[in-house]
Amino acid sequence: PEASRRAFDKRLTKQILVREGIPTPPFELIRGGQRRTLALPVVVKPVRQGSSIGVHRVFEEADWVSALADALVHDEEVLVERFIEGRELTVGLLDQAPLPVLEIRPRKGFYNYQAKYTAGWSEYLVPAPLPEETAARCRDLARQTFLALGAEGFGRVDFRMTENGDLFVLELNTIPGFTETSLFPKAARSAGMTFSELCDRIMRKASVH
């Protein structure tokens, strides 16, 4: 429960990542009426919300006010994060062991609520087409993040990767989705695990605690 509380609160997550020296995009926290200091482009996120609800990419000043207003509908505090141009990657962890790196390629726009939960809106490549050194670094950072936030059992760490191969941790999801379009089961399948076997491992682990 404590790890889930930390992971759900983007402010706490960022503070822990910075403290542990884990690379994450520059950010600031804003409440209603405060001015933004980060230069565009940025990503605006409610501090305590999931499934990309209230999340906006802002590239033009003309879009800033409406993006902030919508994010503030979902939380009184908003995380403003520098937008990292590049590829979207994610790593699932099961019993602290990283699964294969998965790459997300939305067919249009970005990986928002519709792209996450609508079949056919995104393409998933697993294992991601990466040099092994980069994939290993991604898995290592995922495990560092998982442990830094005090998680156990299973979870998923999301990344952005620049054209130069620099990796930035965005967040940890301690309760990743388990729908037909969800990422965690896809990564487990790539590791040779059926959906039933995955569920069985998670249930057996939970019964021990």
C-alpha angles and dihedrals in degrees: 000000000000093000091049090051091052094045094047091052104071091195092058091043092053093047091052094046092051092046092051094047093244111152113250132157117273111265148175135200120236135188126191112298096019121121124240117239100182115095119240139295098066140152117232117209134173105243094232111034138093144206090049090287109163092006118138136176110220120200100155130050089229089067097046101086096050093045092051092045092053093047090050089056087068099041138006089232126054131198113220110196131182109256111242112211111219145061127341115230135173135190124201120208126206118187087348091302115120119237121215116299112260125205122210120209112182111208091224136008114348137314097285131152094285093047091050098050105029117085113236097020094103139034119224124203116194123204087028115235097253136133108266091242090057093045090050091050090050092051091047093051090047091055092046090052092046092053095040090059091047096245126158137175103030142338145140132248120206125211145181118214123199126221087260092056097255111151126215124189113225104179150319121247110202093186105041119189122272101195125120090267095044122123103221096062090046091055091046090051089053088055090055098262123131119220090252092051091049093051091046092053092049093047093047090050091049092050090058092060 
